Amino acid sequence: MAFHMSTLGSFGNSLYQWADLEGYVPQAGDKPEDLTYPDEDGEFGDEEWTLWVSQAVAATERAEASLKRWRERN
């Protein structure tokens, strides 16, 4: 389920590229119509959406790992 990028604090800033207009980042199982993208970005074919979500998931995992490393050091 999509989550709001602000849940990762400043580490979520790296997720702007995949976030919708309200700041939600898609995750596995989400559909394009579940999120609010601008009209020109809101039209995804099945392959495009699959790629978009896989990139968003990978970026989310990197942001979460960065946050975890920061917490361990501070």
DSSP file (Angstrom, degrees, kcal/mol; ACC not computed):
  #  RESIDUE AA STRUCTURE BP1 BP2  ACC     N-H-->O    O-->H-N    N-H-->O    O-->H-N    TCO  KAPPA ALPHA  PHI   PSI    X-CA   Y-CA   Z-CA
    1    1 A M              0   0    0      0, 0.0    27,-0.1     0, 0.0    24,-0.1   0.000 360.0 360.0 360.0 141.9    0.0    0.0    0.0
    2    2 A A        -     0   0    0     25,-0.2     2,-0.3    22,-0.1    22,-0.1  -0.210 360.0-162.1 -58.2 148.0    1.2    3.5   -0.8
    3    3 A F  E     -A   25   0A   0     22,-1.5    22,-2.9    20,-0.1     2,-0.4  -0.920  25.3 -99.9-131.8 160.6    2.8    5.4    2.0
    4    4 A H  E >   -A   24   0A   0     -2,-0.3     3,-2.2    20,-0.2    20,-0.2  -0.662  23.9-137.1 -84.5 131.4    3.5    9.1    2.5
    5    5 A M  G >  S+     0   0    0     18,-2.7     3,-1.6    -2,-0.4     7,-0.2   0.724  98.2  72.9 -61.2 -21.7    7.1   10.1    1.9
    6    6 A S  G >  S+     0   0    0      1,-0.3     3,-2.0    17,-0.2    -1,-0.3   0.684  76.8  78.4 -67.6 -16.5    7.1   12.3    5.0
    7    7 A T  G <  S+     0   0    0     -3,-2.2    -1,-0.3     1,-0.3    -2,-0.2   0.702  93.6  51.2 -65.4 -16.3    7.1    9.1    7.1
    8    8 A L  G X  S-     0   0    0     -3,-1.6     3,-1.5     1,-0.3    -1,-0.3   0.231 101.8-144.6-101.4  12.2   10.9    8.9    6.3
    9    9 A G  G X  S-     0   0    0     -3,-2.0     3,-1.6     1,-0.3    -1,-0.3  -0.284  70.8 -14.4  58.8-142.6   11.6   12.6    7.3
   10   10 A S  G >  S+     0   0    0      1,-0.3     3,-1.3     2,-0.2    -1,-0.3   0.727 132.8  69.2 -66.1 -19.9   14.2   14.3    5.2
   11   11 A F  G X  S+     0   0    0     -3,-1.5     3,-0.8     1,-0.3    -1,-0.3   0.734  89.8  63.8 -69.3 -20.6   15.2   10.9    3.8
   12   12 A G  G X  S+     0   0    0     -3,-1.6     3,-2.2    -4,-0.2    -1,-0.3   0.626  78.2  85.4 -75.5 -13.5   11.9   10.7    2.0
   13   13 A N  G X  S+     0   0    0     -3,-1.3     3,-1.3     1,-0.3    -1,-0.2   0.790  78.9  65.2 -59.7 -26.4   12.9   13.8   -0.1
   14   14 A S  G <  S+     0   0    0     -3,-0.8     3,-0.3    -4,-0.3    -1,-0.3   0.543  93.0  64.5 -72.2  -4.7   14.6   11.4   -2.5
   15   15 A L  G X>  +     0   0    0     -3,-2.2     4,-1.5     1,-0.2     3,-1.4   0.389  65.7 103.2-100.4   2.4   11.2    9.9   -3.3
   16   16 A Y  T <4 S+     0   0    0     -3,-1.3     3,-0.3     1,-0.3    -1,-0.2   0.865  73.7  64.0 -51.9 -38.8    9.7   13.1   -4.9
   17   17 A Q  T 34 S+     0   0    0     -3,-0.3    -1,-0.3     1,-0.2    -2,-0.1   0.825 113.2  32.0 -57.4 -33.9   10.2   11.6   -8.4
   18   18 A W  T <4 S+     0   0    0     -3,-1.4    -1,-0.2    -4,-0.1    -2,-0.2   0.580  97.5 104.3-101.4 -12.2    7.8    8.7   -7.6
   19   19 A A     <  -     0   0    0     -4,-1.5     6,-0.2    -3,-0.3   -15,-0.1  -0.349  66.3-128.0 -72.5 149.8    5.4   10.5   -5.3
   20   20 A D    >   -     0   0    0      4,-2.5     3,-1.6    17,-0.1    17,-0.2  -0.153  44.0 -79.1 -81.9-172.7    1.9   11.6   -6.4
   21   21 A L  T 3  S+     0   0    0     15,-3.3    16,-0.1     1,-0.3    -1,-0.1   0.709 133.1  48.4 -64.2 -20.3    0.6   15.1   -6.0
   22   22 A E  T 3  S-     0   0    0     14,-0.3    -1,-0.3     2,-0.1    15,-0.1   0.410 122.8-101.0-100.8   0.6   -0.2   14.4   -2.3
   23   23 A G  S <  S+     0   0    0     -3,-1.6   -18,-2.7     1,-0.3     2,-0.4   0.553  73.5 142.2  94.2   8.7    3.2   12.9   -1.5
   24   24 A Y  E     -A    4   0A   0    -20,-0.2    -4,-2.5    12,-0.1    -1,-0.3  -0.702  38.0-151.4 -88.5 135.5    2.2    9.2   -1.6
   25   25 A V  E     -A    3   0A   0    -22,-2.9   -22,-1.5    -2,-0.4    -6,-0.2  -0.895  20.7-119.6-106.4 129.2    4.7    6.7   -3.1
   26   26 A P        -     0   0    0      0, 0.0     2,-0.3     0, 0.0     3,-0.0  -0.342  31.0-174.9 -69.9 149.1    3.3    3.6   -4.8
   27   27 A Q    >   -     0   0    0      1,-0.1     3,-2.3    29,-0.1   -25,-0.2  -0.815  44.1 -54.9-131.7 172.9    4.2    0.2   -3.5
   28   28 A A  T 3  S+     0   0    0     -2,-0.3     3,-0.1     1,-0.3    -1,-0.1  -0.208 124.7  26.3 -52.2 135.5    3.6   -3.4   -4.7
   29   29 A G  T 3  S+     0   0    0      1,-0.4    -1,-0.3   -28,-0.1     2,-0.1   0.188  91.8 122.3  94.8 -16.1   -0.2   -3.9   -5.1
   30   30 A D    <   -     0   0    0     -3,-2.3    -1,-0.4     2,-0.0    23,-0.1  -0.417  49.3-147.3 -76.0 156.1   -1.1   -0.3   -5.8
   31   31 A K    >   -     0   0    0     -3,-0.1     3,-2.1    -2,-0.1     4,-0.4  -0.884  25.4-112.7-119.9 153.7   -2.8    0.8   -9.0
   32   32 A P  G >  S+     0   0    0      0, 0.0     3,-1.5     0, 0.0     5,-0.2   0.861 117.2  57.6 -54.5 -36.3   -2.4    4.1  -10.8
   33   33 A E  G 3  S+     0   0    0      1,-0.3     9,-0.0     3,-0.1    -3,-0.0   0.623  93.8  68.1 -73.2  -9.7   -5.9    5.0  -10.0
   34   34 A D  G <  S+     0   0    0     -3,-2.1    -1,-0.3     2,-0.0     2,-0.2   0.640 102.2  52.7 -78.2 -14.7   -5.2    4.7   -6.3
   35   35 A L  S <  S-     0   0    0     -3,-1.5     2,-0.7    -4,-0.4   -10,-0.0  -0.708  84.2-118.3-120.2 168.7   -2.9    7.7   -6.5
   36   36 A T        +     0   0    0     -2,-0.2   -15,-3.3   -12,-0.1   -14,-0.3  -0.825  40.4 164.2-114.4  91.9   -3.2   11.3   -7.7
   37   37 A Y        -     0   0    0     -2,-0.7     5,-0.1    -5,-0.2   -17,-0.1  -0.756  46.6 -93.3-101.7 152.9   -0.8   12.0  -10.5
   38   38 A P    >>  -     0   0    0      0, 0.0     4,-1.7     0, 0.0     3,-1.5  -0.262  45.4-103.4 -58.5 154.6   -1.1   15.0  -12.9
   39   39 A D  T 34 S+     0   0    0      1,-0.3     4,-0.4     2,-0.2     3,-0.3   0.860 121.6  52.2 -50.4 -43.1   -3.0   14.2  -16.1
   40   40 A E  T 34 S+     0   0    0      1,-0.2    -1,-0.3     2,-0.1     3,-0.1   0.755 119.2  36.1 -70.2 -21.6    0.1   13.9  -18.2
   41   41 A D  T <4 S+     0   0    0     -3,-1.5    -1,-0.2     1,-0.1    -2,-0.2   0.529 100.9  78.2-102.2  -9.4    1.7   11.5  -15.8
   42   42 A G  S  < S+     0   0    0     -4,-1.7     2,-0.9    -3,-0.3    -2,-0.1   0.529  70.5  87.9 -82.7  -5.6   -1.4    9.6  -14.8
   43   43 A E        +     0   0    0     -4,-0.4     2,-0.4    -3,-0.1    -1,-0.1  -0.816  55.5 167.6 -98.8 103.1   -1.7    7.4  -17.9
   44   44 A F        -     0   0    0     -2,-0.9     2,-0.1     4,-0.0    -3,-0.0  -0.947  26.4-145.2-116.6 133.0    0.3    4.3  -17.3
   45   45 A G     >  -     0   0    0     -2,-0.4     4,-2.8     1,-0.1     5,-0.2  -0.422  40.3 -97.8 -78.8 170.3    0.2    1.1  -19.3
   46   46 A D  H  > S+     0   0    0      1,-0.2     4,-2.3     2,-0.2     5,-0.2   0.921 124.8  43.7 -58.5 -46.5    0.7   -2.2  -17.5
   47   47 A E  H  > S+     0   0    0      2,-0.2     4,-2.3     1,-0.2    -1,-0.2   0.902 113.9  51.1 -66.8 -40.8    4.4   -2.4  -18.2
   48   48 A E  H  > S+     0   0    0      1,-0.2     4,-2.7     2,-0.2    -2,-0.2   0.923 111.8  47.1 -62.0 -43.7    5.0    1.2  -17.5
   49   49 A W  H  X S+     0   0    0     -4,-2.8     4,-2.9     2,-0.2     5,-0.2   0.911 110.1  52.3 -66.0 -42.3    3.2    1.0  -14.1
   50   50 A T  H  X S+     0   0    0     -4,-2.3     4,-2.2    -5,-0.2    -1,-0.2   0.920 113.3  44.4 -59.0 -44.3    5.1   -2.2  -13.2
   51   51 A L  H  X S+     0   0    0     -4,-2.3     4,-2.4     2,-0.2     5,-0.2   0.921 112.5  52.3 -65.2 -44.8    8.4   -0.5  -13.9
   52   52 A W  H  X S+     0   0    0     -4,-2.7     4,-2.3     1,-0.2    -2,-0.2   0.923 112.6  44.8 -57.1 -47.8    7.3    2.7  -12.1
   53   53 A V  H  X S+     0   0    0     -4,-2.9     4,-2.9     2,-0.2    -1,-0.2   0.905 111.2  52.3 -67.1 -41.6    6.4    0.8   -9.0
   54   54 A S  H  X S+     0   0    0     -4,-2.2     4,-2.2    -5,-0.2    -1,-0.2   0.893 112.0  46.9 -63.8 -37.3    9.6   -1.4   -9.0
   55   55 A Q  H  X S+     0   0    0     -4,-2.4     4,-2.5     2,-0.2    -1,-0.2   0.901 112.5  49.9 -67.9 -40.5   11.7    1.8   -9.2
   56   56 A A  H  X S+     0   0    0     -4,-2.3     4,-2.4    -5,-0.2    -2,-0.2   0.902 111.0  49.3 -64.0 -41.1    9.6    3.4   -6.4
   57   57 A V  H  X S+     0   0    0     -4,-2.9     4,-2.5     2,-0.2    -2,-0.2   0.926 111.7  48.3 -64.5 -44.9   10.1    0.3   -4.2
   58   58 A A  H  X S+     0   0    0     -4,-2.2     4,-2.0     1,-0.2    -2,-0.2   0.915 112.9  48.1 -62.0 -42.9   13.8    0.3   -4.9
   59   59 A A  H  X S+     0   0    0     -4,-2.5     4,-2.3     2,-0.2    -1,-0.2   0.888 111.1  51.5 -64.9 -38.9   14.1    4.0   -4.1
   60   60 A T  H  X S+     0   0    0     -4,-2.4     4,-2.8     2,-0.2    -2,-0.2   0.915 108.3  51.2 -63.4 -43.8   12.0    3.5   -0.9
   61   61 A E  H  X S+     0   0    0     -4,-2.5     4,-2.2     1,-0.2    -1,-0.2   0.891 110.5  49.2 -62.2 -39.4   14.3    0.7    0.2
   62   62 A R  H  X S+     0   0    0     -4,-2.0     4,-2.4     2,-0.2    -1,-0.2   0.917 112.0  48.3 -65.2 -42.5   17.4    2.9   -0.3
   63   63 A A  H  X S+     0   0    0     -4,-2.3     4,-2.3     1,-0.2    -2,-0.2   0.910 112.0  49.0 -64.9 -41.9   15.8    5.7    1.6
   64   64 A E  H  X S+     0   0    0     -4,-2.8     4,-2.4     2,-0.2    -1,-0.2   0.895 111.0  50.4 -64.4 -39.6   14.8    3.4    4.5
   65   65 A A  H  X S+     0   0    0     -4,-2.2     4,-2.5     2,-0.2    -2,-0.2   0.901 110.1  50.3 -64.8 -41.0   18.3    2.0    4.6
   66   66 A S  H  X S+     0   0    0     -4,-2.4     4,-2.4     2,-0.2    -2,-0.2   0.919 111.1  48.5 -62.7 -43.5   19.8    5.5    4.7
   67   67 A L  H  X S+     0   0    0     -4,-2.3     4,-2.6     2,-0.2    -2,-0.2   0.911 110.8  51.1 -62.3 -42.9   17.5    6.4    7.6
   68   68 A K  H  X S+     0   0    0     -4,-2.4     4,-2.2     2,-0.2    -2,-0.2   0.927 110.4  48.3 -61.9 -45.0   18.4    3.2    9.4
   69   69 A R  H  X S+     0   0    0     -4,-2.5     4,-1.4     1,-0.2    -1,-0.2   0.913 111.5  50.9 -61.5 -42.0   22.1    3.9    9.1
   70   70 A W  H  X S+     0   0    0     -4,-2.4     4,-1.4     1,-0.2     3,-0.3   0.920 110.1  49.3 -60.9 -44.8   21.6    7.5   10.3
   71   71 A R  H  < S+     0   0    0     -4,-2.6    -1,-0.2     1,-0.2    -2,-0.2   0.880 108.1  53.9 -63.5 -37.7   19.7    6.3   13.3
   72   72 A E  H  < S+     0   0    0     -4,-2.2    -1,-0.2     1,-0.2    -2,-0.2   0.817 113.2  43.2 -66.6 -29.5   22.4    3.7   14.2
   73   73 A R  H  <        0   0    0     -4,-1.4    -1,-0.2    -3,-0.3    -2,-0.2   0.680 360.0 360.0 -88.3 -19.5   25.0    6.5   14.1
   74   74 A N     <        0   0    0     -4,-1.4    -2,-0.2    -5,-0.2    -3,-0.2   0.420 360.0 360.0-113.4 360.0   23.1    9.1   16.0
